[in-house]
Amino acid sequence: QLQLVESGGGLVQPGGSLRLSCAASGFRSDSYAIGWFRQAPGKEREGVSCMRSPDGSTSYTDSVKGRFTISRDAAKNTVYLQMNSLKPEDPAIYYCAARKAGYDCSLRQSYYPTWGQGTQVTVAS
């Protein structure tokens, strides 16, 4: 009954932009910490960004600071990851994840009990 569905992935040139969406059902996303993660082929899953609930404070891994922005639309129960200035090292399957509010958000995979299925991001010239 708790579900996250990612969308918005695709093919983009280096320097381009994509906006990923994480739609929540069965719970209110603004009552949960939301994290974005990515996993490239042959690589470990990496925390990218997260948003704390209910204050909306955010955190980013160093490699995406200044390029990616996490945001929330409470009316749509959706969290977004705006990805600008995409680089060749950014391709991966991107996942969103959720944890009940009351804690800081985290870029550690083990922090989140609920996960989406992922959306593919490809960066190619």
ABEGO torsion letter per residue (X at the ends): XBBBBBBGBEBBBBGBBBBBBBBBBGBBAAABBBBBBBBBBGBBBBBABBBBOAAGBBBBBAAABGABBBBBBAAAGBBBBBBBGBBAAABEBBBBBBBBBGBBBBABAAABABBBAEBBBBBBX
